[in-house]
Amino acid sequence: MTQQQRPIPARIRAEGLRGLCGGSVHLPGDPAYDMARSPWNLQLSDHPAAVVYPAFPDEVADVLRTACAAGLSVAPQGTGHGAPPLHGHLTEAVLLRTSAMSELVVDVGRRSARVGAGVLWGDLTDAAGRVGLAARHPSSPDVGVVGYSLGGGIGWYARRLGLQCNAVTAVELVLADGTFVRATADDDADLFWALRGGAAPLGVVTALEFDLFPLDTVVAGFLAWDWTAVDRVLPAWVAWCADAPEEATTAFRLLEVPSAEEFPAHLRGRRLAMVDGAVLGDDGSAADVLAPLRALAPELDTVARVAAASLARLHLDPEGPTPAYASSTLVAGLPDAAIGAVIDAVGPGSGTRLAAAELRQLGGVLSRPDPDGGALSFLDGAFLALGLGLEGGPEDWPQQRAAAARFLSALEPWATGRHYLPMLDEPVDTRKVFPPGVHARLSAIRHSVDPRGLFVAPHALA
């Protein structure tokens, strides 16, 4: 009679990682393990087989080879803003944190940046701003440059300049077999294409290079009303969007301002209808563009010419680790019926639990495929609808998810059927993200560079 052999637990197989990365390896039971495994999004609590902090490409290669030999998968992660789709899939995985890769170089002459995989946008925007340059950055300074850049990247200049992923000029990464690659439009062009917006991890990215543009200052800020004014403000903003020039990129939100001290005292705890964003150009032309919105008599008007680097904090997004939940969809348009559906779902009297119900203005350059772009070269929609939940305990999250679902369901008749993955915390079939030809090409490239499926994908390519 033979005795069935029990599989060796992942935490024991992970012991082979000890000593790698200069000792920056944390296994279950180690003093720093709980801190190391925690992502930015504190709603989640996963227990990977190990957490490692490589600082150089050769250390990444050592981790990948050792993990593969131990029968473990690998999940690369920067800040952990995009961690939710990985939830529950890390027990047999090594969580590879990239925060030790902190190289940051701004080349004034070439108007470009080179950043390590651990660099945050706040650091990059400050460094670029000191020499009169700007990037297509996000609405929060503590988002990682690499994750945002390769996921797509809708910034405050997006309608004029397009997605950040298509500003990328070089990607350096370590493939599943430990090979170091520098992918550009001329070298490893297929891989370079797939990395820019392709969703699946094709390796561990160690550094990026991308274009900057000259910009010292910009007209930006927010206009705010009490949310009871939504009936007149939202229809007016939607009508304004139809004629707005590409130089203007804005967002409309029904926002519950937290009571925390970092927010202005006169806003804390209030529910507001808010339009924020930026307008490229001179003061006179920006004033003309914004005149129809200002005619709605906002209670608060902070729009002025400001340092371009300050736009990383314009959106009042939370900084530092925070429990959060985000769900979104792309919307073709917002006719009167859609506007009414939004107000019913998340406006006054709806009882919504969302911290923010947001409509981001798309169109312009974002709506046109970039002939030199990557896998994600445009966005199929006039608006992106985003439901965001913040804070709360475990008992609150089902209600916040339900509130986000109610908001997005209200817009379903006008949805394009496509999704933007960086603002979607639930795993999704990527055939709802990429057209069939793009999806097939991505799947083939992924299989060629990671045939054994070493990397854990947040959103699986079917």
N, C-alpha and C positions, 0 to 999 in steps of 0.2 A: 504494500500500500504506500503510494507516494504522497508526500505532504505538499500542498499547494504553497508556492513561494509568495510571500507578501511583498508588494512593491515597497521600495525604500522611500520614506517620506521626503518631500521636496526640501525641507529644512536641513535634512542630513546631507542630501546630495549637494546642497548649496555650500557646505563647509569647504569645498575646494576653492571657493572664491576668496577665502581669507588670505590676507597678505597682498592681494591685488590692489591697484589704485593707491599705492602708498599707505595702505591700511584703512582707506576710507570705504570700508565695507561693514554693513550692519545686518546682523541676522536676528531672527526672533529670540528674545531673551537678552540681547545686548542692551546696555543702558540707553543708547541713543536711537534704538530701532524705532520706537513709536514716533519720535520727532521726525526721523528721516522718511518714514513711510507716508506722512501726512501731506496731502496736496494743498494747493491754495483753497480749493473748494472743500471746506470743512464739513460739508454734509456727508462726505464719504468716509468710510473706514475699511480699507483693504489691508490684507496681511500677506504681502508678497514673500517669496522664499528668501529673498535678500534684497537689500537696497545698496547700490554702489554709486560712488561719485568719481568717475574718471575725469582727469584734467587734460589728457592729451589723447590724440588718435591711437597711439600704440597701446594705451591703457584700455581704451574702448575695445580694441581688437582682442586683447587678452581676456576681457570679460566675455565677449561673444563666443570665443573658442571654448572657454571653460564652461559656460552655460550650456552650450550645444553638447559638449561631451557628457555633461551631467543630466541631459534630457530635460533641461529647463528652457522655457521661452524667455524672451526679453521684451520689456516694455519701456522704450525711451520716453522720458518726461522732463519737461522744463519746469515751469511753475506749477503745473497741475490745474490750470484754469479749465483745460479740456479733459479732465480726468473722468467725469461721470460715465461716458460710454464704456470705459474699461472696468467699471465696478463689477466685482464678482469673478473677474477673469485673471486675477493676479496670483492666485494661490500657488500655481506651478511656474511662476515667472520671477525673473530678476527685474526689479524696478531700477532702471538706469537713469539717475538724475544728472542733468547736464549743467548744473549751476556752477561747477568749478571751472568751466570753460569761459573765461571772462574777458577775452581779448576784445578791444574796441578801438578801432582806428578810423578817423574821418579824414579822407583825402580831399583837401580843398580844391586842388587843381583839377582832379578828375570828377569832382562832385559825386563822390561815392563813399560808401561805408563798408568796413569789414568788421564783422562781429562774431564772437564765439557764441556757442549755443546757449550759454548761461546769461547773456546780456538781456537786461530789461529795457523796455521802450523809454522809460523816464530818463535813464542814463544816456541813451542814444540821442533823444531829442535835445537834452541839455548840451551835449557835446557838439552836435550839429548846429544848434542855435547860437553857440558862442562864435561861430565863424560864418554866420549868415546863411546857413543851409537848413533845409527841412526835409522830412520824409513823409511817406504816406502812412503815418502812424495811427494806432487805434485810439479809442476814447478813454484808455486807462494807462497810467504810467507803469504799473507793475505786471503787465502782460509781457511774456517773453517774445523777443524779436523773431526767433526762428519759428516757433509754432504759429504765430500770427501771419508771418510772411509766407510760409508754405501752405497755410490753410486757405488763403485767399487775400483777406485784408481790405476791409471797407473803412476808409478813414475820412477825415473831414475835407479832403480834396478829391474824393473818389469820382465824383461826376465829371470832373475836368481831367483827372490824371489816371483814373482807372484803378485796378486792384494792385495792392502791394506785391503780390506774388509775381506779377509781370514786370516789376522793377528789378527783380533779382537777376544778377548777371553771372553768378557762380555759386555752386553748392559743393562744399566739401563734406564727405561722409565716409563712414566705414561700413562696408557691406556685411552680410551675414557670415561670409566665410573669412572675415577679418581683413579683406582687401581695402586699402584706402583709395578713394576715387575723388577727383575734382571734375565735376560735371559742369559744362558750359554749353552754349549754343554750337560750339565747334567740336567739343570733346564729350563723348558719351551723351550725344544730343537727345536720344530717346529717354534716357534716364533724367536728364535735365528737364525735359518736357513734363515727364510724369511727376517729378518732385514739386512742380509749381502748381499747387492746388489739387493734387491727385488723391489726397486723403489717406491712403495706406502708407504705413512706414516701410520704406524701401531700404533702410539702413539707419545708422545713427548719425545724424547730421552734427558735425563738429563746428562748422563755420559757414557763414553766408557772406556774399558781397552783393550790394545792390546800389542803384542810382539814388542820389539825392537831387534836390533842385534848389535854386537860390530863392530864399524867402526870409526876410528879417522879421516882418510884422504882417499881420493880417486882420481884417475886420471880422470879429467873432464875438460870441457871447450868447445869452439867452433872453427870450421874452417869455414872461410868465403871467398867468391869470389864475384865479381860483378855479378849481376844476368844474365848478358849476357853470362856467362860461363855455364848456366844451361844445354845446349845441351851436354856437356861432363861430368859435375859433377853429374847430376841426374842419368844417366844410370850407371855410375861407382858406385855410392852409392847403388843403387838397387842390382847390382851384388855383392857388398861387403856384403850386408845384408844376402845374401843367404848362405854365409859361416861363418858369424860372430859367435863367441861363445856366449853362454847365458850370460856370464859376461859383455857383451857390450849391452847397451840400448841407442839408438840414435833417433834423429828426423831430417828430412830434411825440410827446409822451404825456400820459396820465401818470403822475408820479407821486408816490408817498415819500416825502422827504424824511429820512431818519432823524431821530431826536438827538443824535450824537453831536458832541461839541465841535467836530471838524466842519459841520455845516453852518452856514450863516444863521444867526439867532432868529431873524425874522422869517426864516423858512422852515425851521425845525418842526417836525410833526404835522406839517400841513399837506394836503393833497392839492396838487397843482396841475394845470394844463400848461405845458411848456413846449416852446419851439427853440431849439438851440442849433448852432452850426456856424459855418464860416462862409465868407464871400471873398473870393480872390478879386483883386482889382483896386482901383483908387477909392478914396473915401466918397467922392461924389457918386460914382456909379454904384457902389455898395448901398449908399443911402437910397438911391432910386429903386434898386432891387427890393430893398426891405420895406419901402414905404407902405405897400398894401398891408403888411403884417402889423406895422406900427399903428396903422389907422384903426386897428382893433382895440386900441387903448390898453396895452398891457399894464398890469399893476407893477411889474418889475421889468426893467430894460437895462441889461448889462452890456449890450452890443457896443463895441468900440474897437479902435485899432489897438491891438495888443501884441506882445511878443509871440511869434509863431510857436515857440517851445511851450508856451502856457496852454496850448490847446490839448495837450495830453491829459489835462485835468478839467477841461471844460464841462464834461458830461456828468460830473459829480459821482462818478463810479466809485464804489468802495475800494479802498486800498488795504493791503494786508490780507492774510487769510480770512475767509468769510464763508459761511454756509450760503449756497446759492443754487438756484435751479433756473434753467433757461430752455425755452422751446420756441421755435420760429417756423415760418413758412414764407415763401415768395408769393406776392400778390400781383396780378396783372393790372389792376386798377381799383379805384375806390369811388364807384358811383354813389348816388345818394342812398341807395338801399344798403350798401356796404358800410357807409358812415353810420347810418342808423343802427346797424347790427353791432358795430363796435361800441357805440354809446350804450346800447342795451346790455352788452356783455360786461363792460368794465367801467362804465360811467357812473355818475352819482345815482344812488339807489340800487346799484347792481349787487352790492355786498361783496365785491371782489376782494380777494386776499392778496392780489399781486402787488409787489412793490412798484412795478412799472409795467405799463402796457405801451409798447413803443411801435411807431411806424417810421422806418428809415427811408428817406427819399433816395431812390436809385435813378436809373435812366442816365442820360448823357453818355459819356464814354463807357460807363459800365454796361450799357445795353448793346454795345457793338463788339463782336468778336475781335480780339487782338490777333492779327496775323502772325505776330512773333511771340504770342503768349503761350502759356503752358496748358495743362489739362483743364484748368478753369480759366477761361479767357474772357468770360463775360457772365452776367447774371440775368437770368430769365425772369424779369419782373420789374414793375414800376416802383414797388415798395417791398420792404422786408418787414413783416409783422413779427414782433418779439414779445413774448410774455416772460417776465423776470420775477422770481421770488427770491427774497433775501431774509437772512436770519431765521429765527424760529427754532423750535425743538422738533424731535421726531414726529410728534403728534400733529405738527403744523404742515409738514410737507405734502401729505395726501391732498389737503385742501388747496395748497398752492399749485400743485400739479393740475388739480381739477379746474382751478381758475384759469390757468394758462390754456388748458384744453378747451375751455368754454370760449375764450377769446379767439383762439385760432379756428375753432369749429365755426364760429360766427362768420369768419371770412372764407370758409371753404368754397362757397360758390364762385369766388373770384380768384382763388389760388391757381397758380400755374401748374401745380403738380411737381415742381422742383423744390429742392431744399438747399440751404447754405449751411454746411456742416459745422463751422466754428461756433454757431449760435444754436446748437441743437444738442441737448444733453442726453437724449434717448438714442440708442443705436438705431440706424435706419438702413434700409436696403439702398445701396449706392446707385442702383439703377434709377432711383428717383432724384439723383444728383447730376449724373452725367448722361449725355446722349449715348445711344447704343454703340456707335463707332468709337467714341472716346472710352467708354466703359470697357469694351473688348480690348482696346490697346493697353489700357492700364492693367488689366488682369494679366495679359501676356507679359508685360514688363515686370510686374511683381513676381510672377512665377519664375522668370529668368534670373532675377537677382536674389530671390529668397525661396528656392524650390522646396525646402523642407519646412517652411512656415515658422521660422525662428521668432519672428516679431509678432507681437500681439497687436492686432488692428482694432482701433476704436469702432470703426464701421467696416464690416467685412465686405470685400469685393466679391459679390456672388459669382 
